[in-house]
Amino acid sequence: MPPAQPRNRASCAAAPSSSSSSVKAPLNSDSFLNELTAMYERNTEKGSVWVTLKRSSMKSKVQRNKMNTAGEAIDYRCLIRATDGKKTISTTVGPKEHQRFQASYATILKAHMTSLKKRERKDKRKAADSDKKAGSSKKVAAPIWQHDPLAIVIADAPSASFTERWVWLASKLSSGELRTTITLMWAAWACKNKAYFENTKPDAVALAAGYVKMVEEYLIYAQRVYSDAPCATAQPTVNTWKCPPVGYVKVNTDAH
């Protein structure tokens, strides 16, 4: 059996893993503060950036015991780490640098909290304005239903879902009444959009009357266009309407 060969410690040292090689080296104090400021600016929610501080002498327990026995002062340093879940940065500072860092960090944190409060107040004002506009847009369309003879019937319709309300209306109203009701819904929606997005107050009753008249005129037009030929033996002409193939939409360029 051959004698055991002496172990070469240098050759047997473990190679650094890929995970450890991907860890970034600690930054100096100024670079860390710059990165921390940018990290706070990227994150707009409270508590999205975590900062931890750990006091350490960077020496083993045995070394610290020897220094304590010899009466030597131990220079403690502070390891500071910050992360936002996507990026992690770190730095080490001494006692004097630590005090300066705390003052700078307090300034950064105060600026971040002030920014969050301003954003929160802005969002609240925006939400309040949106609710106010939504409420006023509903009032704009209210006169439409005050002049509708079917308003009492519609008021009893279920409101849990649009499908349920639609089925209920279809079972209670005739085709003509249902068509008029849908047209008034369309007019009410148009009034709300004008009030909300254009900041105008349209004449809801006049607008609804115009919509109803437009639908009635189109109904007459559609009956003429889509009706069968008056004679079974009539030959198709250029003006005869033909059903488009499946998947296509036919557009009448002459319609107005």
PEBELDA-V354274 format. One record per residue. N is the residue number from 1. RES is the residue in three letters. SS is DSSP state (h for helix, s for strand, l for the rest). PHI is phi in degrees with one decimal (999 if undefined). BURIAL is + if it has 24 or more other C-alpha atoms within 12 Angstrom, else -. Layout:
# PEBELDA-V354274
N:RES:SS:PHI:BURIAL
N:RES:SS:PHI:BURIAL
This chain:
# PEBELDA-V354274
1:MET:l:999:-
2:PRO:l:-66.4:-
3:PRO:l:-64.0:-
4:ALA:l:-66.2:-
5:GLN:l:-83.4:-
6:PRO:l:-64.3:-
7:ARG:l:-76.7:-
8:ASN:l:-87.0:-
9:ARG:h:-62.7:-
10:ALA:h:-67.3:-
11:SER:h:-77.1:-
12:CYS:h:-92.9:-
13:ALA:l:-65.5:-
14:ALA:l:-68.7:-
15:ALA:l:-73.5:-
16:PRO:l:-62.1:-
17:SER:l:-73.6:-
18:SER:h:-65.5:-
19:SER:h:-69.1:-
20:SER:h:-71.7:-
21:SER:h:-71.8:-
22:SER:l:-84.5:-
23:VAL:l:-74.8:-
24:LYS:l:-76.7:-
25:ALA:l:-68.4:-
26:PRO:l:-58.6:-
27:LEU:s:-88.5:-
28:ASN:l:-74.4:-
29:SER:h:-60.6:+
30:ASP:h:-66.2:-
31:SER:h:-63.2:-
32:PHE:h:-63.0:+
33:LEU:h:-65.2:+
34:ASN:h:-64.3:-
35:GLU:h:-65.1:+
36:LEU:h:-65.4:+
37:THR:h:-60.9:+
38:ALA:h:-63.6:-
39:MET:h:-65.2:+
40:TYR:h:-67.3:+
41:GLU:h:-67.7:-
42:ARG:h:-75.9:-
43:ASN:l:-106.5:-
44:THR:l:-106.7:-
45:GLU:l:-115.3:-
46:LYS:l:-67.5:-
47:GLY:l:82.1:-
48:SER:l:-85.3:-
49:VAL:l:-117.0:+
50:TRP:s:-110.7:+
51:VAL:s:-123.6:+
52:THR:s:-122.9:-
53:LEU:s:-124.4:-
54:LYS:s:-134.9:-
55:ARG:s:-84.9:-
56:SER:s:-151.0:-
57:SER:l:-93.2:-
58:MET:l:61.1:-
59:LYS:l:-129.4:-
60:SER:l:-73.7:-
61:LYS:h:-63.9:-
62:VAL:h:-63.0:-
63:GLN:h:-63.6:-
64:ARG:h:-66.3:-
65:ASN:h:-63.3:-
66:LYS:h:-63.8:-
67:MET:h:-67.5:-
68:ASN:h:-65.0:-
69:THR:h:-65.0:-
70:ALA:l:-80.5:-
71:GLY:l:76.8:-
72:GLU:l:-84.1:-
73:ALA:l:-75.6:-
74:ILE:l:-98.6:-
75:ASP:l:-87.1:-
76:TYR:l:-84.2:-
77:ARG:s:-120.3:-
78:CYS:s:-115.0:+
79:LEU:s:-93.3:+
80:ILE:s:-115.8:+
81:ARG:s:-132.6:+
82:ALA:s:-134.2:+
83:THR:s:-149.1:+
84:ASP:l:-118.2:+
85:GLY:l:92.5:-
86:LYS:l:-110.8:-
87:LYS:l:-139.7:-
88:THR:s:-126.0:+
89:ILE:s:-127.8:+
90:SER:s:-151.5:+
91:THR:s:-157.9:+
92:THR:s:-125.3:+
93:VAL:s:-134.2:+
94:GLY:l:-84.4:+
95:PRO:h:-58.1:-
96:LYS:h:-69.6:-
97:GLU:h:-64.7:-
98:HIS:h:-64.1:-
99:GLN:h:-64.4:-
100:ARG:h:-65.2:-
101:PHE:h:-64.6:+
102:GLN:h:-59.5:-
103:ALA:h:-66.0:-
104:SER:h:-66.8:-
105:TYR:h:-64.9:+
106:ALA:h:-62.5:-
107:THR:h:-65.4:-
108:ILE:h:-62.8:+
109:LEU:h:-65.0:+
110:LYS:h:-63.8:-
111:ALA:h:-64.0:-
112:HIS:h:-66.0:+
113:MET:h:-65.6:-
114:THR:h:-62.9:-
115:SER:h:-63.2:-
116:LEU:h:-64.7:-
117:LYS:h:-65.3:-
118:LYS:h:-63.0:-
119:ARG:h:-63.9:-
120:GLU:h:-63.9:-
121:ARG:h:-64.3:-
122:LYS:h:-64.7:-
123:ASP:h:-64.8:-
124:LYS:h:-65.7:-
125:ARG:h:-63.7:-
126:LYS:h:-64.6:-
127:ALA:h:-65.8:-
128:ALA:h:-65.2:-
129:ASP:h:-64.2:-
130:SER:h:-65.3:-
131:ASP:h:-64.8:-
132:LYS:h:-65.1:-
133:LYS:h:-66.4:+
134:ALA:h:-65.0:-
135:GLY:h:-66.1:-
136:SER:h:-69.4:-
137:SER:h:-67.3:+
138:LYS:h:-67.1:+
139:LYS:h:-66.4:+
140:VAL:h:-62.8:+
141:ALA:h:-85.6:+
142:ALA:h:-58.4:+
143:PRO:h:-59.5:+
144:ILE:h:-59.3:+
145:TRP:h:-79.7:+
146:GLN:h:-69.1:-
147:HIS:l:-102.7:-
148:ASP:l:-94.8:-
149:PRO:l:-64.9:-
150:LEU:l:-92.9:+
151:ALA:h:-59.4:-
152:ILE:h:-65.6:-
153:VAL:h:-67.0:-
154:ILE:h:-65.5:+
155:ALA:h:-62.9:-
156:ASP:l:-85.3:-
157:ALA:l:-68.7:-
158:PRO:l:-64.5:-
159:SER:l:-122.3:-
160:ALA:l:-64.5:-
161:SER:l:-152.6:-
162:PHE:h:-65.1:-
163:THR:h:-61.4:-
164:GLU:h:-62.7:-
165:ARG:h:-65.3:-
166:TRP:h:-63.8:-
167:VAL:h:-62.3:-
168:TRP:h:-64.4:-
169:LEU:h:-63.3:+
170:ALA:h:-64.3:-
171:SER:h:-83.6:-
172:LYS:h:-101.9:-
173:LEU:l:-108.5:-
174:SER:l:-76.5:-
175:SER:h:-62.4:-
176:GLY:h:-66.2:-
177:GLU:h:-65.3:-
178:LEU:h:-66.4:+
179:ARG:h:-63.7:-
180:THR:h:-65.4:+
181:THR:h:-62.5:+
182:ILE:h:-64.3:+
183:THR:h:-63.4:+
184:LEU:h:-67.5:+
185:MET:h:-61.5:+
186:TRP:h:-60.5:+
187:ALA:h:-65.0:+
188:ALA:h:-62.8:+
189:TRP:h:-65.1:+
190:ALA:h:-64.0:+
191:CYS:h:-62.4:+
192:LYS:h:-62.5:+
193:ASN:h:-64.2:+
194:LYS:h:-64.7:+
195:ALA:h:-71.2:+
196:TYR:h:-80.8:+
197:PHE:h:-92.3:-
198:GLU:l:-101.8:-
199:ASN:l:54.8:-
200:THR:l:-120.1:-
201:LYS:l:-117.9:+
202:PRO:l:-72.8:+
203:ASP:l:-77.9:-
204:ALA:h:-61.2:+
205:VAL:h:-65.3:+
206:ALA:h:-64.9:-
207:LEU:h:-64.1:+
208:ALA:h:-64.6:+
209:ALA:h:-62.6:+
210:GLY:h:-64.6:-
211:TYR:h:-64.9:+
212:VAL:h:-62.6:+
213:LYS:h:-63.5:-
214:MET:h:-62.6:-
215:VAL:h:-66.2:+
216:GLU:h:-63.6:-
217:GLU:h:-65.1:-
218:TYR:h:-67.3:-
219:LEU:h:-62.4:-
220:ILE:h:-62.1:-
221:TYR:h:-62.7:-
222:ALA:h:-66.0:-
223:GLN:h:-63.0:-
224:ARG:h:-72.7:-
225:VAL:h:-76.1:-
226:TYR:h:-90.3:-
227:SER:l:-69.0:-
228:ASP:l:-67.8:-
229:ALA:l:-62.2:-
230:PRO:l:-63.6:-
231:CYS:l:-127.9:-
232:ALA:l:-64.8:-
233:THR:l:-95.0:-
234:ALA:l:-66.8:-
235:GLN:l:-85.3:-
236:PRO:l:-63.0:-
237:THR:l:-114.3:-
238:VAL:l:-63.8:-
239:ASN:l:-86.9:-
240:THR:l:-69.8:-
241:TRP:l:-75.6:-
242:LYS:l:-121.6:-
243:CYS:l:-66.5:-
244:PRO:l:-71.8:-
245:PRO:l:-61.3:-
246:VAL:l:-62.5:-
247:GLY:l:93.3:-
248:TYR:l:-116.8:-
249:VAL:l:-116.9:-
250:LYS:l:-94.2:-
251:VAL:l:-115.1:-
252:ASN:l:-89.0:-
253:THR:l:-75.3:-
254:ASP:l:-87.7:-
255:ALA:l:-71.4:-
256:HIS:l:-148.2:-
